[in-house]
């Protein structure tokens, strides 16, 4: 087959626009909500991305990592700006496959290396509160998030989208909120909106102003945004 010119390994596609790849399970897919958080991002000081939702209901991070070389990794190269991947999975590994928190984080590490070698900038996301099949998974969530946050840099992540830091989504028992969750597992429209806001803030900060390139504010009133990590106040009036 190879001698006849048929590719026998993944073929990279060089895309013509900046990319955001949202990689995850049913939450990223938007199950039980009217939209998914990747489709509600609000970004500043960044190019117009093509956003692709790669969420697959019931997917595990182990299975995602095993298939990624043939999936998102072939789309990490662009001619115009960055290709960003946001990883948000692991719950199903613990719930359905009885994986330990460390096993799930190890699968994250494999996924990150595949995407980084392909050219993507990779963010990892923390796990939400969850109650499923008469079982409270908050303790598993806590263990996973603690390990992921402590190991994110070592396993190669460029940044973290800390969904669990929002008490409405990640606090103990947050799953019981009928405002932010539909079925104690999947976020409602309000929950998906909040996920989009948190992800947007993380990307805005990462690609925002820095000490080397501060935002020079020339007005005497100004409202800071998530991209304003460094601001120089230089008002033209007293």
N, CA, C and O of each residue as an XYZ file, in Angstrom:
952
protein
N       0.829     -1.201      0.000
C       0.000      0.000      0.000
C       0.864      1.251      0.000
O       0.606      2.193     -0.750
N       1.882      1.258      0.837
C       2.766      2.420      0.919
C       3.499      2.647     -0.403
O       3.708      3.788     -0.814
N       3.889      1.551     -1.069
C       4.611      1.681     -2.330
C       3.752      2.314     -3.417
O       4.272      2.870     -4.385
N       2.440      2.227     -3.252
C       1.544      2.822     -4.243
C       1.110      4.236     -3.851
O       0.200      4.807     -4.453
N       1.768      4.786     -2.844
C       1.538      6.182     -2.503
C       0.385      6.457     -1.566
O      -0.004      7.611     -1.387
N      -0.173      5.414     -0.959
C      -1.282      5.600     -0.022
C      -0.718      5.821      1.379
O       0.040      4.986      1.872
N      -1.074      6.939      2.033
C      -0.538      7.192      3.379
C      -0.928      6.093      4.367
O      -2.084      5.672      4.411
N       0.026      5.639      5.146
C      -0.245      4.619      6.159
C      -0.083      5.170      7.569
O      -0.128      4.419      8.543
N       0.103      6.468      7.675
C       0.169      7.132      8.979
C      -0.630      8.426      8.887
O      -0.947      8.871      7.784
N      -0.964      9.045     10.030
C      -1.774     10.275     10.001
C      -1.159     11.354      9.123
O       0.056     11.553      9.125
N      -2.001     12.041      8.382
C      -1.554     13.108      7.491
C      -1.990     14.450      8.065
O      -3.183     14.693      8.245
N      -1.033     15.316      8.350
C      -1.350     16.619      8.920
C      -2.016     17.518      7.883
O      -1.654     17.516      6.707
N      -2.996     18.281      8.349
C      -3.698     19.226      7.503
C      -3.307     20.636      7.940
O      -3.579     21.017      9.078
N      -2.681     21.411      7.072
C      -2.313     22.777      7.430
C      -3.511     23.679      7.151
O      -3.888     23.885      5.997
N      -4.101     24.211      8.210
C      -5.338     24.974      8.103
C      -5.055     26.449      7.860
O      -3.971     26.951      8.160
N      -6.048     27.127      7.314
C      -5.869     28.514      6.876
C      -6.377     29.536      7.889
O      -6.441     30.726      7.580
N      -6.738     29.095      9.086
C      -7.244     30.014     10.110
C      -6.819     29.519     11.481
O      -6.599     28.320     11.652
N      -6.696     30.407     12.469
C      -6.408     29.977     13.843
C      -7.500     29.023     14.328
O      -8.657     29.135     13.924
N      -7.124     28.092     15.188
C      -8.040     27.039     15.606
C      -8.152     26.948     17.124
O      -7.174     27.144     17.845
N      -9.356     26.648     17.593
C      -9.566     26.210     18.975
C     -10.223     24.846     18.910
O     -11.288     24.688     18.313
N      -9.585     23.859     19.528
C     -10.102     22.499     19.571
C     -10.554     22.208     21.006
O      -9.730     22.135     21.918
N     -11.848     22.045     21.197
C     -12.393     21.712     22.519
C     -12.552     20.198     22.591
O     -13.429     19.628     21.943
N     -11.705     19.556     23.376
C     -11.637     18.092     23.428
C     -12.228     17.623     24.748
O     -11.777     18.044     25.813
N     -13.226     16.761     24.691
C     -13.832     16.312     25.936
C     -14.902     15.268     25.738
O     -14.930     14.545     24.742
N     -15.792     15.210     26.730
C     -16.845     14.202     26.730
C     -18.207     14.861     26.565
O     -18.338     15.834     25.822
N     -19.233     14.337     27.256
C     -20.604     14.817     27.048
C     -20.810     16.257     27.508
O     -21.699     16.937     26.993
N     -20.015     16.741     28.461
C     -20.165     18.124     28.917
C     -19.727     19.081     27.813
O     -20.409     20.066     27.533
N     -18.587     18.789     27.188
C     -18.118     19.607     26.068
C     -19.046     19.453     24.868
O     -19.249     20.403     24.112
N     -19.600     18.280     24.696
C     -20.561     18.041     23.615
C     -21.817     18.892     23.795
O     -22.476     19.253     22.819
N     -22.151     19.216     25.071
C     -23.339     20.016     25.360
C     -24.565     19.185     25.654
O     -25.689     19.660     25.494
N     -24.364     17.938     26.086
C     -25.490     17.061     26.370
C     -26.401     17.659     27.437
O     -25.927     18.108     28.480
N     -27.685     17.666     27.181
C     -28.767     18.156     28.045
C     -28.880     19.670     28.071
O     -29.766     20.204     28.739
N     -28.008     20.376     27.364
C     -28.106     21.831     27.258
C     -28.443     22.194     25.814
O     -28.353     21.354     24.919
N     -28.827     23.443     25.595
C     -29.186     23.867     24.239
C     -27.964     24.303     23.434
O     -28.068     24.528     22.228
N     -26.801     24.425     24.092
C     -25.565     24.754     23.405
C     -24.405     24.270     24.258
O     -24.579     23.926     25.427
N     -23.223     24.247     23.663
C     -22.031     23.806     24.378
C     -21.084     24.980     24.587
O     -21.040     25.897     23.767
N     -20.334     24.955     25.668
C     -19.483     26.086     26.037
C     -18.488     26.505     24.952
O     -18.210     27.700     24.848
N     -17.924     25.582     24.123
C     -16.980     26.074     23.110
C     -17.613     27.041     22.116
O     -16.916     27.843     21.496
N     -18.921     26.965     21.967
C     -19.605     27.835     21.012
C     -20.014     29.171     21.611
O     -20.675     29.968     20.945
N     -19.628     29.429     22.868
C     -20.007     30.676     23.529
C     -18.795     31.431     24.053
O     -18.933     32.274     24.940
N     -17.617     31.148     23.526
C     -16.408     31.840     23.970
C     -16.458     33.315     23.589
O     -16.999     33.680     22.545
N     -15.887     34.158     24.448
C     -15.821     35.597     24.194
C     -14.373     36.032     24.400
O     -13.921     36.183     25.535
N     -13.649     36.233     23.303
C     -12.212     36.454     23.368
C     -11.843     37.868     22.961
O     -12.488     38.471     22.103
N     -10.791     38.391     23.591
C     -10.298     39.736     23.274
C      -8.831     39.662     22.879
O      -8.100     38.768     23.307
N      -8.409     40.629     22.044
C      -7.026     40.722     21.580
C      -6.540     39.419     20.961
O      -5.360     39.083     21.056
N      -7.439     38.695     20.336
C      -7.085     37.434     19.701
C      -7.707     37.367     18.315
O      -8.661     38.087     18.020
N      -7.163     36.499     17.466
C      -7.703     36.398     16.112
C      -9.058     35.705     16.097
O      -9.499     35.155     17.107
N      -9.698     35.737     14.960
C     -10.980     35.050     14.785
C     -10.711     33.557     14.594
O     -10.279     33.124     13.525
N     -10.971     32.787     15.634
C     -10.700     31.355     15.593
C     -11.816     30.591     14.882
O     -12.975     31.005     14.871
N     -11.431     29.479     14.299
C     -12.396     28.443     13.941
C     -12.474     27.498     15.128
O     -11.477     26.877     15.494
N     -13.652     27.384     15.732
C     -13.820     26.570     16.934
C     -14.449     25.230     16.549
O     -15.492     25.184     15.896
N     -13.806     24.156     16.958
C     -14.320     22.814     16.698
C     -14.585     22.113     18.020
O     -13.700     22.013     18.870
N     -15.806     21.630     18.186
C     -16.197     20.892     19.389
C     -15.980     19.408     19.126
O     -16.695     18.800     18.330
N     -14.985     18.825     19.801
C     -14.660     17.410     19.648
C     -15.253     16.568     20.774
O     -14.822     15.435     20.991
N     -16.239     17.111     21.494
C     -16.834     16.389     22.603
C     -17.572     15.132     22.145
O     -18.337     15.166     21.181
N     -17.334     14.029     22.845
C     -17.984     12.746     22.553
C     -18.599     12.222     23.848
O     -17.869     11.935     24.797
N     -19.926     12.090     23.910
C     -20.548     11.553     25.124
C     -19.942     10.201     25.519
O     -19.721      9.333     24.675
N     -19.680     10.047     26.814
C     -19.137      8.823     27.418
C     -17.668      8.578     27.108
O     -17.122      7.550     27.510
N     -17.020      9.488     26.408
C     -15.603      9.287     26.079
C     -14.741      9.386     27.331
O     -15.033     10.170     28.235
N     -13.689      8.596     27.378
C     -12.701      8.674     28.453
C     -11.455      9.381     27.928
O     -11.206      9.403     26.723
N     -10.686      9.951     28.832
C      -9.449     10.593     28.403
C      -8.459      9.543     27.910
O      -7.608      9.841     27.072
N      -8.560      8.322     28.417
C      -7.686      7.249     27.941
C      -7.961      6.943     26.466
O      -7.029      6.812     25.672
N      -9.243      6.832     26.103
C      -9.575      6.538     24.704
C      -9.273      7.734     23.807
O      -8.855      7.561     22.662
N      -9.483      8.945     24.321
C      -9.167     10.142     23.546
C      -7.679     10.204     23.252
O      -7.272     10.480     22.124
N      -6.863      9.944     24.277
C      -5.413      9.994     24.102
C      -4.944      8.932     23.110
O      -4.001      9.164     22.352
N      -5.586      7.786     23.111
C      -5.172      6.698     22.229
C      -5.469      7.007     20.762
O      -4.783      6.506     19.871
N      -6.490      7.831     20.512
C      -6.902      8.091     19.130
C      -6.461      9.463     18.613
O      -6.668      9.774     17.440
N      -5.859     10.284     19.474
C      -5.633     11.683     19.113
C      -4.672     11.873     17.949
O      -4.780     12.859     17.219
N      -3.743     10.956     17.763
C      -2.800     11.102     16.649
C      -3.518     11.124     15.308
O      -3.026     11.714     14.346
N      -4.683     10.482     15.240
C      -5.474     10.456     14.011
C      -6.596     11.492     14.008
O      -7.387     11.552     13.067
N      -6.664     12.305     15.061
C      -7.806     13.187     15.207
C      -7.327     14.632     15.241
O      -6.972     15.187     14.201
N      -7.311     15.245     16.414
C      -6.960     16.662     16.515
C      -5.505     16.923     16.160
O      -5.182     17.984     15.625
N      -4.624     15.975     16.448
C      -3.198     16.190     16.180
C      -2.914     16.458     14.710
O      -1.894     17.062     14.377
N      -3.797     16.021     13.834
C      -3.589     16.285     12.408
C      -4.000     17.702     12.033
O      -3.835     18.116     10.886
N      -4.544     18.457     13.012
C      -5.054     19.799     12.743
C      -4.425     20.853     13.657
O      -5.041     21.877     13.955
N      -3.208     20.591     14.090
C      -2.511     21.515     14.991
C      -1.629     22.519     14.263
O      -1.000     23.363     14.901
N      -1.575     22.443     12.959
C      -0.754     23.380     12.194
C      -1.647     24.351     11.441
O      -2.608     23.941     10.791
N      -1.328     25.644     11.530
C      -2.095     26.653     10.810
C      -1.140     27.626     10.109
O       0.017     27.783     10.498
N      -1.649     28.250      9.096
C      -0.896     29.303      8.412
C      -1.154     30.668      9.033
O      -0.458     31.636      8.725
N      -2.152     30.747      9.906
C      -2.590     32.031     10.461
C      -2.855     31.891     11.955
O      -3.958     31.515     12.352
N      -1.858     32.187     12.791
C      -2.096     32.195     14.227
C      -2.053     30.826     14.869
O      -1.697     29.840     14.224
N      -2.416     30.764     16.142
C      -2.224     29.535     16.915
C      -3.308     28.493     16.688
O      -4.386     28.779     16.166
N      -2.980     27.277     17.099
C      -3.960     26.202     17.232
C      -3.987     25.829     18.709
O      -2.992     25.349     19.251
N      -5.113     26.048     19.348
C      -5.259     25.860     20.792
C      -6.128     24.642     21.058
O      -7.194     24.495     20.460
N      -5.680     23.772     21.950
C      -6.475     22.621     22.372
C      -6.786     22.755     23.856
O      -5.897     23.018     24.665
N      -8.059     22.570     24.207
C      -8.479     22.590     25.607
C      -8.982     21.205     25.957
O      -9.959     20.737     25.374
N      -8.326     20.539     26.907
C      -8.675     19.177     27.307
C      -9.573     19.216     28.534
O      -9.206     19.785     29.562
N     -10.749     18.609     28.423
C     -11.707     18.619     29.538
C     -12.393     17.256     29.586
O     -13.482     17.073     29.043
N     -11.741     16.311     30.241
C     -12.260     14.948     30.335
C     -11.673     14.303     31.586
O     -11.011     14.969     32.382
N     -11.920     13.006     31.756
C     -11.381     12.277     32.900
C     -12.435     11.744     33.825
O     -12.216     10.736     34.498
N     -13.593     12.405     33.876
C     -14.659     11.945     34.766
C     -15.097     10.527     34.423
O     -15.273      9.692     35.310
N     -15.273     10.261     33.133
C     -15.756      8.944     32.724
C     -14.743      7.846     33.003
O     -15.122      6.696     33.224
N     -13.456      8.187     32.995
C     -12.433      7.195     33.352
C     -12.658      6.710     34.783
O     -12.557      5.519     35.078
N     -12.966      7.665     35.664
C     -13.148      7.339     37.076
C     -14.496      6.678     37.331
O     -14.591      5.720     38.099
N     -15.543      7.196     36.681
C     -16.897      6.694     36.921
C     -17.130      5.346     36.253
O     -17.617      4.412     36.891
N     -16.790      5.238     34.981
C     -17.128      4.039     34.214
C     -16.011      3.000     34.167
O     -16.275      1.804     34.046
N     -14.767      3.456     34.262
C     -13.642      2.527     34.110
C     -12.903      2.269     35.423
O     -11.921      1.526     35.457
N     -13.386      2.890     36.507
C     -12.777      2.718     37.831
C     -11.293      3.084     37.844
O     -10.512      2.516     38.606
N     -10.920      4.026     37.005
C      -9.532      4.490     36.996
C      -9.271      5.345     38.229
O     -10.184      5.971     38.766
N      -8.038      5.367     38.664
C      -7.662      6.251     39.766
C      -7.447      7.653     39.222
O      -7.320      7.850     38.013
N      -7.407      8.618     40.120
C      -7.152      9.988     39.704
C      -5.809     10.094     39.007
O      -5.687     10.811     38.013
N      -4.794      9.391     39.509
C      -3.467      9.450     38.903
C      -3.461      8.806     37.515
O      -2.767      9.285     36.618
N      -4.214      7.742     37.333
C      -4.299      7.121     36.016
C      -4.917      8.085     35.003
O      -4.470      8.163     33.859
N      -5.948      8.818     35.431
C      -6.577      9.789     34.539
C      -5.604     10.905     34.184
O      -5.549     11.329     33.029
N      -4.838     11.387     35.155
C      -3.862     12.437     34.896
C      -2.751     11.917     33.983
O      -2.242     12.663     33.147
N      -2.377     10.667     34.133
C      -1.354     10.080     33.257
C      -1.845     10.028     31.813
O      -1.065     10.226     30.882
N      -3.146      9.761     31.626
C      -3.711      9.794     30.276
C      -3.691     11.217     29.724
O      -3.463     11.425     28.533
N      -3.930     12.195     30.599
C      -3.799     13.598     30.204
C      -2.386     13.855     29.688
O      -2.208     14.515     28.664
N      -1.388     13.339     30.388
C       0.005     13.566     30.005
C       0.278     13.030     28.605
O       0.946     13.683     27.804
N      -0.239     11.845     28.313
C      -0.062     11.260     26.986
C      -0.741     12.105     25.917
O      -0.177     12.339     24.848
N      -1.942     12.556     26.208
C      -2.697     13.402     25.285
C      -1.967     14.717     25.032
O      -1.877     15.169     23.890
N      -1.456     15.321     26.072
C      -0.754     16.600     25.945
C       0.464     16.450     25.036
O       0.688     17.282     24.158
N       1.243     15.406     25.241
C       2.462     15.230     24.450
C       2.142     15.007     22.978
O       2.856     15.504     22.107
N       1.076     14.265     22.694
C       0.675     14.055     21.301
C       0.334     15.377     20.634
O       0.763     15.643     19.510
N      -0.437     16.204     21.326
C      -0.872     17.480     20.758
C       0.269     18.487     20.670
O       0.368     19.227     19.692
N       1.132     18.520     21.687
C       2.254     19.459     21.676
C       3.223     19.124     20.547
O       3.698     20.022     19.852
N       3.511     17.873     20.365
C       4.423     17.477     19.292
C       3.836     17.797     17.926
O       4.568     18.003     16.957
N       2.505     17.838     17.855
C       1.847     18.167     16.584
C       1.796     19.668     16.342
O       1.534     20.104     15.221
N       2.046     20.478     17.392
C       2.081     21.921     17.211
C       1.001     22.704     17.918
O       0.922     23.921     17.751
N       0.162     22.046     18.707
C      -0.908     22.744     19.431
C      -0.397     23.356     20.726
O       0.532     22.840     21.347
N      -1.015     24.463     21.125
C      -0.874     25.006     22.472
C      -1.969     24.354     23.310
O      -3.137     24.382     22.925
N      -1.606     23.766     24.451
C      -2.535     22.890     25.161
C      -2.880     23.432     26.549
O      -2.001     23.752     27.349
N      -4.183     23.524     26.808
C      -4.704     23.864     28.130
C      -5.428     22.650     28.694
O      -6.071     21.906     27.953
N      -5.325     22.450     29.996
C      -6.052     21.366     30.659
C      -7.098     21.976     31.590
O      -6.878     23.035     32.176
N      -8.231     21.299     31.717
C      -9.343     21.814     32.514
C      -9.640     20.897     33.690
O      -9.525     19.676     33.589
N     -10.020     21.500     34.796
C     -10.335     20.740     35.998
C     -11.758     20.189     35.952
O     -12.596     20.656     35.181
N     -12.011     19.198     36.784
C     -13.255     18.449     36.802
C     -14.312     19.138     37.655
O     -13.986     19.818     38.628
N     -15.584     18.960     37.286
C     -16.700     19.561     38.007
C     -17.265     18.618     39.063
O     -16.953     17.427     39.091
N     -18.097     19.175     39.921
C     -18.846     18.383     40.890
C     -19.761     17.421     40.142
O     -20.275     17.753     39.074
N     -19.965     16.220     40.706
C     -20.778     15.224     39.990
C     -21.403     14.224     40.943
O     -20.770     13.749     41.885
N     -22.669     13.917     40.670
C     -23.391     12.851     41.378
C     -24.045     11.999     40.303
O     -24.833     12.502     39.501
N     -23.716     10.690     40.285
C     -24.217      9.834     39.209
C     -24.458      8.427     39.736
O     -23.645      7.873     40.475
N     -25.600      7.862     39.338
C     -25.947      6.480     39.715
C     -25.832      6.281     41.225
O     -25.209      5.330     41.698
N     -26.447      7.199     41.966
C     -26.501      7.131     43.436
C     -25.137      7.266     44.104
O     -24.979      6.895     45.268
N     -24.166      7.784     43.391
C     -22.819      7.923     43.949
C     -22.346      9.364     43.834
O     -22.474      9.991     42.783
N     -21.798      9.880     44.930
C     -21.219     11.219     44.956
C     -19.737     11.112     44.565
O     -18.955     10.443     45.241
N     -19.369     11.776     43.474
C     -17.996     11.695     42.978
C     -17.175     12.938     43.315
O     -16.154     13.194     42.677
N     -17.603     13.701     44.297
C     -16.864     14.905     44.651
C     -15.470     14.594     45.196
O     -14.525     15.339     44.939
N     -15.337     13.503     45.944
C     -14.011     13.165     46.471
C     -13.066     12.798     45.337
O     -11.888     13.155     45.370
N     -13.575     12.082     44.325
C     -12.750     11.749     43.160
C     -12.388     13.007     42.394
O     -11.269     13.154     41.903
N     -13.362     13.921     42.298
C     -13.107     15.206     41.639
C     -11.991     15.961     42.354
O     -11.096     16.510     41.711
N     -12.043     15.988     43.664
C     -11.024     16.705     44.436
C      -9.637     16.103     44.227
O      -8.656     16.827     44.059
N      -9.567     14.776     44.238
C      -8.279     14.108     44.057
C      -7.720     14.371     42.667
O      -6.535     14.664     42.509
N      -8.581     14.263     41.662
C      -8.146     14.491     40.289
C      -7.674     15.925     40.096
O      -6.601     16.158     39.541
N      -8.473     16.884     40.553
C      -8.124     18.293     40.348
C      -6.827     18.655     41.061
O      -6.006     19.398     40.524
N      -6.643     18.132     42.264
C      -5.413     18.422     43.006
C      -4.191     17.905     42.248
O      -3.185     18.604     42.131
N      -4.287     16.679     41.736
C      -3.165     16.111     40.995
C      -2.929     16.854     39.687
O      -1.787     17.132     39.322
N      -4.014     17.175     38.978
C      -3.870     17.854     37.696
C      -3.232     19.227     37.867
O      -2.337     19.597     37.107
N      -3.688     19.982     38.860
C      -3.141     21.321     39.076
C      -1.670     21.267     39.495
O      -0.876     22.119     39.095
N      -1.316     20.278     40.290
C       0.065     20.190     40.770
C       1.018     19.653     39.694
O       2.218     19.924     39.734
N       0.482     18.896     38.738
C       1.338     18.266     37.733
C       1.220     18.892     36.343
O       1.953     18.507     35.432
N       0.323     19.838     36.169
C       0.038     20.380     34.838
C       1.298     20.847     34.123
O       1.511     20.508     32.959
N       2.117     21.605     34.794
C       3.330     22.125     34.154
C       4.298     21.004     33.818
O       4.896     20.993     32.742
N       4.455     20.057     34.742
C       5.412     18.969     34.543
C       5.030     18.074     33.369
O       5.904     17.544     32.684
N       3.727     17.902     33.131
C       3.295     17.023     32.044
C       3.150     17.782     30.725
O       2.729     17.205     29.723
N       3.499     19.078     30.720
C       3.619     19.809     29.468
C       2.509     20.765     29.118
O       2.546     21.368     28.045
N       1.511     20.932     29.986
C       0.415     21.849     29.670
C       0.917     23.287     29.632
O       1.748     23.691     30.445
N       0.399     24.051     28.676
C       0.756     25.463     28.582
C      -0.042     26.317     29.558
O       0.410     27.392     29.952
N      -1.216     25.853     29.950
C      -2.054     26.605     30.870
C      -3.168     25.739     31.419
O      -3.363     24.602     30.989
N      -3.896     26.295     32.376
C      -4.997     25.589     33.037
C      -6.270     26.409     32.919
O      -6.261     27.623     33.123
N      -7.351     25.745     32.592
C      -8.687     26.344     32.666
C      -9.343     25.744     33.904
O      -9.807     24.604     33.881
N      -9.378     26.514     34.975
C      -9.793     25.971     36.275
C     -11.304     26.112     36.468
O     -11.766     26.955     37.236
N     -12.058     25.283     35.768
C     -13.513     25.300     35.904
C     -13.946     25.065     37.354
O     -14.891     25.692     37.834
N     -13.258     24.168     38.039
C     -13.665     23.778     39.385
C     -13.483     24.891     40.402
O     -14.035     24.812     41.499
N     -12.712     25.940     40.061
C     -12.522     27.040     40.996
C     -13.789     27.857     41.183
O     -13.914     28.592     42.162
N     -14.732     27.737     40.252
C     -16.022     28.411     40.409
C     -16.881     27.594     41.369
O     -17.201     26.444     41.066
N     -17.264     28.151     42.515
C     -18.028     27.374     43.498
C     -19.367     26.864     42.979
O     -19.882     25.863     43.478
N     -19.934     27.539     41.988
C     -21.208     27.080     41.438
C     -21.045     25.821     40.595
O     -22.025     25.137     40.298
N     -19.813     25.517     40.211
C     -19.569     24.353     39.363
C     -18.689     23.304     40.031
O     -18.846     22.110     39.776
N     -17.767     23.739     40.883
C     -16.784     22.807     41.400
C     -16.778     22.584     42.893
O     -16.023     21.744     43.383
N     -17.600     23.315     43.637
C     -17.608     23.142     45.094
C     -18.274     21.828     45.483
O     -18.984     21.217     44.684
N     -18.037     21.404     46.714
C     -18.688     20.196     47.221
C     -20.210     20.351     47.129
O     -20.774     21.312     47.652
N     -20.857     19.415     46.472
C     -22.314     19.437     46.370
C     -22.858     20.405     45.347
O     -24.071     20.601     45.278
N     -21.996     21.022     44.544
C     -22.470     21.977     43.537
C     -23.415     21.311     42.543
O     -24.280     21.971     41.968
N     -23.253     20.011     42.341
C     -24.101     19.276     41.400
C     -25.589     19.390     41.722
O     -26.430     19.198     40.843
N     -25.920     19.702     42.981
C     -27.322     19.763     43.403
C     -28.030     21.022     42.928
O     -29.253     21.123     43.035
N     -27.273     21.985     42.404
C     -27.874     23.232     41.934
C     -28.656     23.001     40.651
O     -28.106     22.534     39.654
N     -29.930     23.328     40.681
C     -30.752     23.205     39.472
C     -30.566     24.396     38.541
O     -31.086     24.412     37.426
N     -29.822     25.388     39.009
C     -29.508     26.532     38.147
C     -28.371     26.194     37.194
O     -28.430     26.531     36.011
N     -27.329     25.528     37.705
C     -26.134     25.281     36.911
C     -26.003     23.844     36.413
O     -25.157     23.567     35.562
N     -26.818     22.931     36.924
C     -26.777     21.542     36.469
C     -28.186     21.070     36.133
O     -29.151     21.431     36.807
N     -28.295     20.253     35.077
C     -29.601     19.720     34.686
C     -29.913     18.389     35.352
O     -31.065     18.121     35.696
N     -28.892     17.551     35.537
C     -29.134     16.198     36.044
C     -28.065     15.766     37.035
O     -27.777     14.576     37.163
N     -27.479     16.722     37.732
C     -26.424     16.487     38.712
C     -25.113     15.999     38.076
O     -24.186     15.592     38.776
N     -25.056     16.046     36.758
C     -23.838     15.681     36.035
C     -23.518     16.677     34.938
O     -22.383     17.137     34.816
N     -24.531     17.011     34.135
C     -24.323     17.866     32.977
C     -24.790     19.297     33.245
O     -25.892     19.502     33.754
N     -23.967     20.278     32.909
C     -24.344     21.676     33.140
C     -25.557     22.092     32.312
O     -25.764     21.624     31.192
N     -26.342     22.975     32.893
C     -27.465     23.600     32.206
C     -26.933     24.673     31.263
O     -25.721     24.834     31.115
N     -27.843     25.404     30.628
C     -27.406     26.522     29.789
C     -26.604     27.532     30.612
O     -25.600     28.068     30.143
N     -27.059     27.789     31.852
C     -26.324     28.722     32.718
C     -24.941     28.168     33.041
O     -23.966     28.917     33.093
N     -24.856     26.864     33.258
C     -23.565     26.247     33.531
C     -22.645     26.285     32.331
O     -21.452     26.555     32.471
N     -23.188     26.017     31.142
C     -22.379     26.080     29.928
C     -21.889     27.506     29.678
O     -20.760     27.710     29.231
N     -22.736     28.481     29.965
C     -22.330     29.881     29.816
C     -21.167     30.203     30.741
O     -20.212     30.874     30.349
N     -21.259     29.721     31.963
C     -20.177     29.984     32.928
C     -18.888     29.281     32.502
O     -17.807     29.851     32.644
N     -18.982     28.065     31.989
C     -17.797     27.377     31.482
C     -17.139     28.188     30.367
O     -15.915     28.307     30.313
N     -17.961     28.742     29.484
C     -17.432     29.553     28.381
C     -16.730     30.795     28.913
O     -15.683     31.180     28.393
N     -17.288     31.426     29.938
C     -16.674     32.617     30.514
C     -15.314     32.293     31.138
O     -14.351     33.042     30.972
N     -15.249     31.179     31.851
C     -13.996     30.799     32.514
C     -12.929     30.465     31.484
O     -11.782     30.895     31.613
N     -13.301     29.701     30.462
C     -12.344     29.359     29.405
C     -11.877     30.618     28.676
O     -10.697     30.751     28.354
N     -12.797     31.531     28.421
C     -12.446     32.789     27.747
C     -11.454     33.585     28.579
O     -10.473     34.105     28.049
N     -11.704     33.683     29.882
C     -10.796     34.432     30.757
C      -9.384     33.844     30.728
O      -8.396     34.577     30.703
N      -9.306     32.513     30.732
C      -7.991     31.862     30.719
C      -7.237     32.158     29.430
O      -6.044     32.457     29.457
N      -7.934     32.074     28.302
C      -7.287     32.357     27.017
C      -6.936     33.837     26.888
O      -5.870     34.186     26.382
N      -7.832     34.698     27.345
C      -7.566     36.140     27.283
C      -6.335     36.508     28.102
O      -5.516     37.320     27.673
N      -6.211     35.917     29.261
C      -5.054     36.191     30.109
C      -3.777     35.675     29.456
O      -2.763     36.373     29.431
N      -3.824     34.454     28.926
C      -2.643     33.832     28.336
C      -2.132     34.640     27.149
O      -0.926     34.828     26.991
N      -3.049     35.112     26.323
C      -2.664     35.849     25.119
C      -2.765     37.369     25.304
O      -2.667     38.120     24.334
N      -2.961     37.814     26.535
C      -3.184     39.230     26.796
C      -1.910     40.029     26.985
O      -0.821     39.583     26.625
N      -2.061     41.218     27.556
C      -0.942     42.127     27.782
C       0.014     41.565     28.832
O      -0.400     40.854     29.748
N       1.284     41.889     28.687
C       2.320     41.424     29.607
C       3.124     42.617     30.101
O       2.931     43.742     29.639
N       4.024     42.365     31.040
C       4.894     43.426     31.543
C       5.738     43.989     30.406
O       5.999     45.191     30.360
N       6.160     43.131     29.498
C       6.960     43.584     28.364
C       6.123     44.351     27.347
O       6.650     45.154     26.578
N       4.819     44.099     27.346
C       3.918     44.768     26.403
C       2.636     45.150     27.136
O       1.594     44.534     26.912
N       2.696     46.164     28.016
C       1.540     46.515     28.836
C       0.481     47.262     28.041
O       0.754     47.828     26.982
N      -0.722     47.248     28.573
C      -1.818     48.020     27.996
C      -1.709     49.449     28.530
O      -1.876     49.678     29.728
N      -1.437     50.386     27.668
C      -1.316     51.788     28.074
C      -2.700     52.413     28.050
O      -3.307     52.562     26.989
N      -3.197     52.779     29.232
C      -4.542     53.326     29.370
C      -4.456     54.846     29.469
O      -3.832     55.381     30.385
N      -5.078     55.528     28.531
C      -4.962     56.986     28.457
C      -6.203     57.706     28.966
O      -6.280     58.932     28.892
N      -7.168     56.964     29.477
C      -8.378     57.594     30.017
C      -8.347     57.528     31.535
O      -7.678     56.671     32.113
N      -9.071     58.432     32.178
C      -9.022     58.452     33.639
C      -9.965     57.448     34.278
O      -9.900     57.213     35.484
N     -10.838     56.856     33.481
C     -11.644     55.731     33.982
C     -11.459     54.568     33.024
O     -11.448     54.751     31.807
N     -11.313     53.379     33.576
C     -11.109     52.199     32.743
C     -11.511     50.964     33.537
O     -11.200     50.855     34.723
N     -12.194     50.044     32.890
C     -12.578     48.777     33.516
C     -11.656     47.676     33.029
O     -11.593     47.402     31.831
N     -10.950     47.051     33.938
C     -10.022     45.997     33.579
C     -10.744     44.802     32.971
O     -11.875     44.495     33.350
N     -10.091     44.127     32.028
C     -10.598     42.895     31.444
C      -9.630     41.766     31.757
O      -8.557     41.999     32.315
N     -10.004     40.550     31.401
C      -9.154     39.397     31.699
C      -7.866     39.394     30.887
O      -6.954     38.627     31.194
N      -7.770     40.235     29.855
C      -6.528     40.304     29.072
C      -5.545     41.322     29.638
O      -4.422     41.432     29.148
N      -5.953     42.067     30.665
C      -5.119     43.140     31.212
C      -4.238     42.658     32.363
O      -4.413     43.081     33.505
N      -3.299     41.778     32.057
C      -2.388     41.311     33.104
C      -1.407     42.383     33.513
O      -0.918     42.383     34.642
N      -1.108     43.316     32.586
C      -0.185     44.411     32.885
C      -0.745     45.691     32.249
O      -1.014     45.740     31.049
N      -0.911     46.711     33.077
C      -1.496     47.972     32.619
C      -0.630     49.131     33.068
O      -0.192     49.172     34.218
N      -0.379     50.068     32.176
C       0.300     51.314     32.518
C      -0.718     52.448     32.422
O      -1.325     52.660     31.372
N      -0.895     53.159     33.504
C      -1.849     54.269     33.512
C      -1.143     55.535     33.058
O      -0.207     56.003     33.706
N      -1.599     56.086     31.941
C      -1.000     57.308     31.393
C      -2.126     58.227     30.928
O      -2.247     58.493     29.733
N      -2.945     58.711     31.848
C      -4.081     59.532     31.459
C      -3.641     60.878     30.895
O      -2.623     61.435     31.308
N      -4.409     61.386     29.962
C      -4.091     62.665     29.317
C      -4.662     63.847     30.110
O      -4.337     65.002     29.832
N      -5.510     63.552     31.095
C      -6.094     64.605     31.936
C      -5.849     64.264     33.396
O      -5.516     63.130     33.741
N      -6.024     65.285     34.259
C      -5.755     65.051     35.678
C      -6.739     64.030     36.271
O      -6.659     63.713     37.457
